[in-house]
Structures are given as C-alpha cells and as structure tokens.
Amino acid sequence: MVSSLSSDANRLIGEKSPYLQQHAHNPVDWYPWGEEAFARARARDVPVFLSVGYSTCHWCHVMERESFENPAIAALLNESFVCIKVDREERPDVDRVYMTALQAMGQNGGWPMSMFLTPAGKPFYGGTYFPPASRQGRAGFPDVIRRIRQIWDTDRAGVEESAGSVTTFLEDVAASGAPGVLPGYEVLESCYRQFVSTYDPVHGGFGSGPKFPRPAVLDFLMRYHRRGGEPAALEMVRRTLHAMASGGMYDHVGGGFHRYAVDGEWRVPHFEKMLYDQAQLAAVYCDAYALTHETLFAGAARETLEYVLRDMAHPEGGFFSAEDADSPRPSRPGEQGEGAFYVWGKSEIDRLLGSGAPLFNERFGVRGEGNAPFDPGGEFAGLNILYLTPAPVGSPRPMAADDASLEGAKRKLFAARSQRPRPLRDDKILTSWNGLMIGACARGARVLGDERYMAAGERAAEFILSRLYDAPRGRLLRRFRDGEARIDGGLDDYAFFVAGLIDLFECSGRGKWLERAVRLTEEQVRLFHDASHGGFFDTAGEDARLPVRIKEQYDGAEPSGNSVAALNLTRLARIIDRPDWEQLARETVAGFSATLRSQPGVLPLMTAVLGDLLDPPRQVVIAGNAADERTVALKRTVYDRYLPGVSVIPIDPAETETRRLISHLETMTAASEKPAAYVCRKFACELPVSEPGELEALLDEPPRG
C-alpha cells in the first residue's frame, strides 16, 4: 500500500476548490490534476484513477462517504492506482474530454465520473457512481478496482488497444466540422419541429421526468416566434416558464431555481442551486416578460436576481458558484438530508402563520402527511415541498388581497428558515458563470428598470477584470477563491464574459465595456480559433496531459462556448462594423453545419445565431446624453420590447471610447439638440426620430426584410 501524504491530510490540502477541500482528509492518496500525478503513475507503472465531481453534487457526496472515506477501499485504490481528484467546475476542459470518452464507451454521463486512464492520460474504462458493494446489478467499487488492476497486469496490450480506440474517437470528435456553406432557414424549421415532438403539453417542458431547465431551448423558441409569429412556439415557452416558476423547482420562499425536477410535473426538485441556472433563467424570464408583459415572468426574474444579490454575491463584486442540495436535518442531529433547508412540516407552518396558515397551505399544496409525489428514497416523508396549486375549475381565486397575505406569510417563513443550518455554499468565483450573471443583471436593469442590477453587474465585471485578468500575460483566468486567482481561462470564460460585457454596453452605453469586449474577443480568436475546421477549441492547447482538444457541441445546462462565441462575433461585428468578425461567425456556424442539419435541437443557441446571420442586420442607435430624460424615454421604448438580433447602440457624446470604436456612426447625433433614435436595416437607416411614439412605430415593423 502507498501511504498518504500525512496521517490526516492528502495532497488536496493545498487546493482552493471547496470540492477538493472536501476530499483533503480522505484516506485516499489524492493528487490534484497535474504532471506530478502522471509522472508518479509512469514511475510506478500503474493506471490513473480519475474522479471528477463538484461540491454540490449529491452522488459525489454519497460516493465519498461510502468509498473514499472507507479505509479498506482507500487502501485498495492507493495500492492499485495513482488517484486524481478534479473539480469539474474548475477544469471543465478535463471534464469534457473524459465525459466524451465515457459516452463513447456506451455509458451514461454524470457525476461523480470515475475514469481509468493510462499514465499517458488515455482513457480505457469508466463509469459514474459505484456502490461500495455489488447491488441491483451494479458492480461494487472494490470489485471494479480489482478487475481493472488485474486486466492492467495481465492484458496490457488489450488495455492499450482499448485506450487507443477511445483516443482515436476523441481525435475524430476534435476534428469534426469543416469549412462549408452556411445552412439555410430550413435548419430553424427543423429545430422547431424537434422541440414540438418532445414537448409536454400538459406539464410544460420537454420529455418526461426528470426535467431540466434548458434556457437555450426557450431562447430559441422565443426568437422563432418573434421571427415568424408562430403562436405554438410562444405557448411552449409560456407553459414551461409557468410550470417551472409554479412548481417545486422554484424556491417560493427565498427566490431562485433549484437544479432540476426529478419528476415530470416539476414538483420534486434536486435541491442544489447553481449560479448558471439563476443567470440564464433570470434572463429568459426577463425576455419572456418583454415579449408577453406577464407579471409572473417579471416576478420570477426579480426574485431570482434578488436571491443572487442577497446570498451569492461577494462583498467586493463577483458571484459565488452554488449552494448544496444537502444540509443538516433539523429533526435528526448529525444527519444530512436532501432539501432539508427548504422543506416544511405542516405543523411548523401552522405554528408560524397562525390564522394565515389555511390560505397558505391551500395555495402551496401543504398537507399533514407531506406532498411529495415522487420520493423513492423516503427523503420527504411527512414533509412538504412548496408549489403553487392550480385554481379550482370555475372558481377563480381573488388575487389582490390573497397575494398580499401570501407575501406576508412567505416573509415569516423566510425569517424562520434563515435560522436553519444553511447548505454549503461553494464560494469560488468562476469567470464564465459570472459572465452569464453579468448579462442577467444587465437584462434585469434593462427590462425591469432597476438600476441596482446594473450596478451589481458592473461591480462583478470590475471584479473579474481586476482579480481574474493576468495583464502581463494577456490572459483571462478562470477561478478566484480565498484571494487566489488561478487556471487559464478556456473558451467558455472568454465567450460568456464577453457576452456579459456586450450586454452591459447595450444597456449602459459605457464605452469601456465595449472596449474590453473587443479586446477579449481578439484574445479569444488568437488562443482558441481552429483555422482548419472553423470554430473554436475549448482550450488553448497548453495542457499536454489531455489527449485531445475538443469543441463542445451541445447547448445544455450551459450553452456551448462556440454558440456564444458566434453570437458575440455577430453582435460585435454589427456594433463596431467588423465584417471580418461577421465572416468568422459564419465560418464558426458553418463548421457545425453537419450537426445543425441532422440534429439542430442539440445546438438551439447556435441555430438561433444562424437565424441572426441569415436575417438582415438591424440596429437601433440612440444618440443623446445618458442623463437626459428624453434619452431615457427613447431607451425605455426599446427596452420594453423583445427585439432579438437587434443591436442597441447608445451614443453619449461624453463617451469618447464608444465614439472611437464606432466611428462609422459618428454622423448620428442628436437631432435639433434633442436626443434622437435611428432604426437601421442592412446598414441603411431611417430618418432620426425624437419621440417615443415615432420610435415605437419603427420598432414594431416585422423583423425580416
């Protein structure tokens, strides 16, 4: 057996990641990802066991308790392998390569991911969660360890052949795509039809349970509706957004969304809260409000933003990553439970709300026996997950008085819940997820008219630029925690942050955000562009331990870096007049044309970008002093509308950086000393208007032409 670094800590003790810190006192002799681990594997001539997870992953916690804290299993691991632990949120590049390999082996993806590699980093076997003993047809982890080591010792040629086959597959994935002709509008129609075929018309969402929020799908459908007026596309969005905001996946007491629903009715969530979900869903609900003006959408967006600003914001700017699903059970000292912070017994609600309890219990489905319709593990016996019950047929509820009473009840429950032990908060700050949240803050300020959100977004942007940008090297970094910024940023970091900066510029008109978006895009092109096949690699190719550089081809819980990069290039090209960047956006989308033609539903955001590239460019230029109420009124006229694909370009005479970057619009000035708005199509602009009503008429014309 190989002994650990010390009797009570392993090599993860010096890491900043909360997830790695959780494992720093395991008896497993963990190494962080790096050359030291692979060199040790070569010296010992043993495989590498790679375990990938994240701090708020429920089954990661389970496997740690069952196996990684088990001295006998740890000894078996240490004897047979060099063991590496990776936080997938710190190293999405590592996670993406080996998750692709795992799926190539015919396995379902998920976390914890358990991979076995050669000392050269080539994968030859893998899985996800392994129990500590064989059960229900799933091999026990000790049996897997012994079998892998036996194969390594007795059939090295077979291992190398398997590793070579998987690596060849990864290389083929990395080389996929080729410069080609941009697809046509038929891809948008095909994408729409794919979502129609999987849509759940009863409960909203797509497919059956479990149901995941996939904001890129809803964004595509809203754009599709706006482009062609298809009412069914909007109805799919409306029903899904209503279902998510009404169900148990939404935190009705404290705001914000849980990760996903384990059932098909959005009633029972997996309770972790991720920053990327809050960011994207807040933005989608803002867009839906701008499109429909339904107050429920504005309320969900506002409460989600308020949750992030209250519970997920660093005091100096920037946003934390996540909150765990598990927390201590109030009734069972020393025991952790999924959702323990969020669920309620009826007697507790009755005691806290008194005479207001019957109305609250009726509206939020509270029952004495508990209300979870799906609870195979018995986690929620006798407990209630709050959800909004539908009104009885033919009996519309009175809204105003009831709503005021319910808001007061929620405040009482929030105060009581605040006394409970909180779930663990992963307080690392990731550039990519902060980029998404910065964009959501700008969207909230723009649509909801609350300048606090703009201020929060700008503080976060300043934090990233001051703490997570290595100016001497000209590199954006990925992770900040506990005073340390580390890990070179990948494509997602550049693309998501640039998107947030563009959103800040379009809302505030401050030229510094546009200038930084341009500069970081130039760096992104230099570091990640694939000149041979189009598009962008996920990494800059500086980690020799990874067998390949790949490109994410899925707009899932997070959009792919290539989809966001293509959108950024399109937006910037039409703001600062960079036809070379629009051409680069076209080449990026064309590089994924095979996927777009065969399965556009896996890349809905990129499909939406394709629509923007096929449509004629549209801009709204608003010239005038930002503090002038007449300028504000013109901006509000624009912001009150859902205008996807339209570049909003504020020109304030005091913003010299903006005027330098968009000198081609220098002639667009205030008309007769009044603020003026110019509506442009195909780079030809209408005569300037200064009255909101005149601007409304121009904006409400059909988007295509």
N, C-alpha and C positions, 0 to 999 in steps of 0.2 A: 504494500500500500504506500502511496505517495502522501506524505504528511502535508497538512495545510500550512499556510504561512505562519500562523501562530495558533495558540490553543483556542483563541476566541474570535479571530477575525481572519478573513482571507484577503486576496488582492483587491477586492472591490472596495475596501475600506477607504481608499483614497479617491474614489469617484464621487462626482457631484450628483449624478442622476438619483432621484428618490427611489426608482425601481432597483438600481444596482445596490443602493444602500440597504434596501430591504433584505438583500441576499448577502450582505457583507459578513454576517455572522453564521452563515450556513457552514456545516462541516464539509461541504463540497469545496474543493480547492479551485474556486472560480478564478479565471483570468478575465480582464476586460478585453474587448476586441483590440487586437494589435499584433505586431510582429513577434513580441515576446512569446505569446502563446503558440503561434505556429512554429517558431523556432524550437520551442520545447517539444512539440509533437514530433518534429523531424528528429530531434536528438533521441527521443525515447522510442521512435518508430511505432507510434500508436495513433489511432484516429483522433479527430477532434469531435467532441460533443458540443454542439452549438444550441443554446437555449435562448429563444427570443420572446420577449413579452413586454409588458408595460405596467406602470404602477397601479392602475385602476382596473386591471384585468382580473375578473373573479376566478377563472380557472387557473390562472397563473398563481394566485394565492393558494388555491387548493393543492396544486402540484408541489408547491414549496412546502406546505405543511406535511403532505403525505410522503414526499420523496426527498426533497433537498434538505429537509431538517432531520431526516432519518439517518442516524449514524451508519447503519449497515448498508443502506443504499448509497450513501455518500462514499463510503469506503470502496464499494464496487465501482462507482464512477471514477474515483480518483485512481484506482488501480488500472482501469481499462482505457482511460482517455485523458486527454487534456481538455478541460471543460471551460467553455467561454460563455459568458452571460452578456446579452445585448439588450439595451433598451431600444425598442423599435422606433420610439418617438425621437430619440437622439440620432439613430442611424437608420433612417428609412431606406437608404440605399442597400444596406446589408439585408434588411428585412425583405425588400422587394426581390432581390436576386434569389434568395433561398426560398421565398414563398412561391415564386415562379417555378423553381425546381421541384418543390413539394407537389404542386399541382400537376407538373409534368409526370410525376411518379404515379398519378392516378389518385392522389389523396385529396381530401377536402382541406382547404386552407383554414387557418385560425390560430389563436394564441391560447396557451403557450405553443410556440413552434419548436419542435425538437428535431434537430438535423444532425446527421453524422457525416463528417467530411474527411477527406484525405488530408494529410499535412500540407498539401498544396491548395487547400480550400475548395476542392471539388466535391460536390455532394453525391452520396451514393445510397442513402436511405434516410427516411424521415417520417415524421408523424406530428401530432399535436399533443394533446394531453394523454399521458399514460398513467393508469392507476398503479398503486403500489403492489397490487397482486392481480392476477388474471381474473376477470369477471365479465359476464354478459358478452362473451365473445371478443373482448378486448384484451390483448396481451398485457400482462403485468410488466412494469418497467424493469424490474430485476431480470426477468426472462429476456426482454429485448436487449438489455445490456450484455448479458452472457452470449446471446446468439450473435450479436454484432461482433463482439470480440472474437468469437470462435471463427466466424467467417473471415475476419481480417487475418487471423493467424494461419488458417488452413487453405484459403482460396483467395490469395491476394490478387491473382490475375483476374478473377471474376469481379472483385471489388473495383479494380482499376477500369475494367471494361464497362461496368455499370456507371462509374463516375464519368468516364469519357463520353458515354452516350448522353447522359444528362447535360453535361457541359456543352456538347455539340448542339443539343436542343436550345440551350440558353444562348449560344452564339447565333443560332438561326433566328431566335426571337430578337436579339440585339440588332441583327442586320435586316430585320423586316422593314418593308417600305422601300420605296424608290421614287425618285423624282417623276412626276407624271402630270396628267391633265387634272385640273380641279374638277371634282364631281359637280353635278348639277342639282337643281331643286328637287329632283326625284328622291334624293337621299333624305331630305327633310320629310317628305311624304312617307317614305319607308320607315323612318324613325318614329313618326307619329303612329303609324299603324302597329308597330311593335308594342308601343305602350297601350294602345287600345286593347290589344289582345291579352294583356296581362292585368288590366285594370280591374279592381274590385269595386263594382258599382254600389254595393251595399255598405261597406265599411270604409271605402276610400283606400288609397294606397295601391300597391301592385303586388300580385301574387297572394299567397296565403301566409299565415304566420310561420316564422317570425317576420315582422315587418320593420324595415329600416327606413329612416328618412334618407332620401337621396335628393338633395336640393337641386342638383344639376338637371334632373328629370323635370321638376316643376318649373325651373327656369326655362327650359326648352319649350315646354307646353305653353307657358305664358307668351313667349316670343312667337310661337307658332300661331296662337290665337290672334295676337296683335298684327301679324303679317297678313293673314288670310281671313280673319274673322270667324274661324271655326268655333262654334259655341261649345261643342263637346270637349275640346281641349281645355277651355276655361272651366267647365264643370268638373273635370277630373281634378284640376288644381284646387278648386273651391272645396269640393267634398273632402279631399285629402287633408287640406290645411285645417278645415273644421274638425275633422276626426282627430288629428294629432293634437290640436290645441284643447279639445274637449276631453280627450282620453287620459289614461293614467300615465302616459309617456310624458305629459306636461306636468310640471310642478305647480299646482294651483295655489299653493301657499307662498312659495318663495320665488316663483318665476323660473324660466329656463326649461330646457328639454333634457330628458334622460336619453341614453344612447339608442335604444330601440325597444320595440314591443315584442315580447316572446309569443304573443297570441295574434290572431288575425283581426281583432277588434280594437287594437291599440289600448287595451285595458291594463295589461300587466307589463311593466317595463323591466328592462335590465337597467338598474338604477344609477349607473355611473353617469357623470356629466362631463362632456368633452368640450373644450373651447371651440373646436372647429364646427361642432354641431350648433352651438349658440350663435356663432358668427354667420354661418350660412343660412340658418333658419330665420334669424332676425332679418337678414337681407331679403330673403324670399317673402316673408310676411310683410315687410315694407313695400316690396314691389307689388304684392297682391293687393295691398291697401291702395296704392297709387292707381292700380288698374280698376278696382271694384268699389273703393271707398267703403268697404265693410268694416265697421268699427271693431269687430272681433280680431281682425288681422292687425289693426293698429295696436290693440291692447296686448296681443301676444308678442309683437315686436318690441313694444315699450317695456313690458315686464321682463323679457329676456335680456334686453340691454341693461335694465336696472339691476338684474341679478349679477351680470358680469361686472358692472361697475362697483357693486357693493361687495361681492365675495371673491372676485377673481382678478382684481386689479392690484398691481404692485404700487406701493406708495409713490414711487418715482416715475411711474409710467410703465407701460407694458402690461401684458395679461398672462396669468398663470395658465397651466395646461389642462387640468382636470380635477374632478373630485371623484372619490372612490364610490363604488356601489355598496360596499360593506362598511358597517360601523358597529360599535358595541350595542348589544341588545339591552334596553333598559331593564327588562324583567329577568335577564339571565347574565349576571355579572361574569365578566371574563370571556363571554362568547360573542363572536362576531356574527352578524346576520345581514343578508342582502336586503337593502332598503330599510333597515331598522330606523334610520333617521327620518324617514318620510312617511311611514305607515302609522295608522291610528286604530286604537280600540274605541268602540262606540262609547263605552263608559267614560273614557277620558274626554272625548268631545262633549258629551252631555255635561260633564262637570265644568269644563272650561266655558261653554257657551250658555249654559242655563236655559232660559226661555227661548233663546235663539237657536237652540240645537235642532228642534224638529225641522225647521225650514232648511237648515244647512244639510242635515242628514238626508232629506228628501232630494235635494238638488245634487248632492255629491255621492249618492248611492251608498250611504253608510248603513251597515247592518250589524246587529248584535253578534251574528255568527261569522262576520267577515264577508268580504265581497269579491275575493279573487276568483275569477272563473277558471284560471289555469294555474295550478300550484302543485306540480308533481312531487316537489321536494318537501311540501308541508311547511314552507318558509312563512306563509302568511295566514296560518290557521287562526281564526278569531280576530284578524286584523283587516283594516280597510285601506285600499289604495284609492285615493280621491279621483273621481271622474265626474264630468257633468252629465247627468242623466237627461235623456230627451224629454221634451214636454209631452204629456199625455195627448193622444189624438183628440182633437176637438176641444181641448182645454188649454188655450194659450195662457201662459203664465203672465201675471203682471210683472213688468220688468223694473221700473224705476225704484220703487220702494224696496222690493226684494233685493235688487242689486246692491243698494246702499247697505242693507242689513248684512248681506253676504260679504261685502268688502270689510265691514267691521269684524265679522266673525273670522275672516282669514287673517286679519291683523292680530287677533287674540291667539290664534293657533300659531302664527309665525313667532310671536313672543314666547309662547310655551316651547315650541320646537327649538328655539335658539338656546334653551337651557340643556338640550340633549348633547351627548358627545357627538361631535361632528365627524363625518367621514374624513379620511386622509385627503389632503389637498396636495396634488403634485404641483409644486410651486416653481418648476423650471419654466423659463420663458423661451418659446420657440419662435424663430423669425417667421416661418411660413404661416403658422396659425395666427400669429399676431397680424400678419398681413391681411388674412381673412377678416379678423376682428376689426382692424382699422377701416377696412372697406365697409363693414356693417355699421360702424359708428358714423361714418360719412353718410351712408344711406339713411340712417336714423335721423341725422340732423337735417338732411335734405327733404325727406318725406314727412317726418313727424314734426319738423320745425323746432327741435330742441337743440340749442347750441351747446349744451353740456356734452352731448355726444360728439360733436365736432372737436371740442376741447379735449375729450378723452382720447379720441383717435389721433389727434396731433401730438399729444404727450407721448402716446405709445410709439408713434413714428420717430419722434426725437430720441426716445429711449433706444430704439433699435439702431438708429444712426450713430448715437454716441457710445453705446455699450457693445454693439454687435457688428460693428464695421471696422475692419482692420485696415485703416487708411494707408499705412506704409506698403502693404501688400496689395491693396486694391481688392480686398475680398470681404464679402459678407459672411458672417459667421452664423451658425445655426442655433446654438443653445447658450443661455445665460442662467446661472444659478449661483447663489451664495457668493456673489462678487466675481465669479469666473465666467468668461465667455470662451467658448471652445467649439471645435469641429467646423471645418469649412462648410459653408452653405452649399446645398445642392440646387437643382433646377427649381424645386418647389419653393425654396426660400426666396430665390430671386423673383420668380414669377408671381407668387402670392403677395409678396411685399410690394412689388411694382404695381400690381393691380390696386392695392390699398392706397398707394400714393396717387395714382391717377384719380381714384375716387375723391381723395382729399382735394386735389386741384379742381376738379369739376364742381365741387361744392363750395370751396372757399375762394377760389381764384388766386391763391397764393402761388407765385411762380416757383418758389423754392421746391415745392413738392413735384412739380412738373420737371424741373431740372434734375432732381435726384432720380426720378423715374427714368429719364432719358439716359443718365449716366449708368445706372444699374443695368438697364437693358443692353447697353453697349458691352458691359462686362459679361452679361449672360451670353450674348452671342459669341464673344471671344472664348468663353470657357466651355460651353456645352453644345454648340451648334454642330450637327452632323452634316458636313458639306457633301458627303457621298450619297446619302439616302434621304436627306431632308429631316427636318425636325431637330429635336434637342435630346441629348443623353441626359439621364437623371443625375449623373455625377460628372465631375471634371476629369475623371480617369486617373486620379492620383493615388488611389488605394490599390496597390498591386496584389493585395490579398484576395480581392474579389475576382472571380474568374472571368467576368464579362462586365461591360457597361450596357445597360438596357434602357428602354424607354417605356414608361408606364402607358398602358393602352386601355385605361378604364377610368371613367368618371364615376367614382363610387362614393364612399362616405366623404372623401375629399376629391376634388376634381384633379385630373391628371395635370402635371406640370406643362405638358405640351399644349393642352387645351387652353390653359390660362395664358401661356406664352403667346400663342397665336392670337388670342383675344387682345392682349396687351399691345402687340405689334400693330394690329389693325387699328386700335384706338389711337395709339400714339401717331401712327402714320397720318391719320386724318386730323389730328390736332396740330402737329408741327410740320405737316407737309413733307413726309418722308416716303416717297413712292418705293424706295428700295426696301423699306420695312414692310410695306403692304405686300410687296412681292415675296419677301421672306415669310410672311404669314401664309400666303398662298402656297408656297413650297412646303411649309410645315403641314398644312392640312392635306395637301396632295400626297405627302409621304405616308399618310394613314388612309389613303383612298380605298385600299382593299378592305380594311375593316369597316370604313364608312359605308361602302356599297353592300357588304354582306351582313354586318351587324351594327348598324348605326346606334342602336339602343345602348351599346356599351360605352359610347362616347357622345352623350347628348349635348354636352357643352361644346365640344368641337363641331358637332353638327350645327349648333346654333351659330358658331363663328362662321361656318361655311355660308349660312344664310346671310350674315352681315357682309361677307366678301362678295356674294352674288348680287346683293342689293346695291343700288347706287349710294355713294357716300352721302350722309346727311349731317349737318352741323347746325347748331344754334349758337351764335356769337352774341354775347350780351356785353355791350360796351358802356361803362359808366362807373362812377365811384362806388365802391362796395358799401359805403356807409349811407349813400343816398337812398331814401325810402323808395324813390321811383325805380332805382335799380333793383332793390329788394323785391318790389312788386313784380317786375319782369321775371326775376329768377323764380319767384314763387309760382308764377304761371307755368313755368317749365317744370318745376319740381312736383307740382300737383298732378302731373301726368306720367303715365308709364310709357316711356319712349326708348325702348331697347334699340341699340345700334345707332343712336343719335349722339354725336359728340357735343357736349356742352362746354363752351369755351368762354369763360368770363375774362374780360379785358378791363382791368382797372388801370387808369393812367399812372397810378403810383407804383404799379408792379413792373419794375424795369426788367426783371428776369423773364416774366411772361412775354413782354414785348420783344425781347431779344430772341426767344425761342420760336415765336410765331410771327416773325417779321413780315411774312406774306400776308398777314391780316392787319398790317399797320394802318391801312386806309380806313378800316372800320372803326369809326369813332362815334361819340355821342352826336346825335342829330340836333342841330339848333340848340346846343348846350343842354339838351335833355339826354338822359340815358336812352340807348337805342338797342334794339334786338334785330339781328339779321338771321333769317332762316335760309339755309343753303342746301341745294341738292346738286350732286355731280359738280361740286365746287362752283356753282353759279348761284348767286344769292339774290333773294328778293330785296326790294327796297326796304330800308330800315323802318321799323315801327317803334313807337314810344309808348303806346297804350296797351295795357294787358289784354283788352278785348281784341285788338287787332292781332296781337301775337297768338291768342287762342285760336283764331280762325285759321292761321297758317299752320299751327301745330296739329290741328285736328284733321288735316287732309290725310288721305291714305298714305301709308309709309312707302309703298313701292311706286316707281315711276321711272 
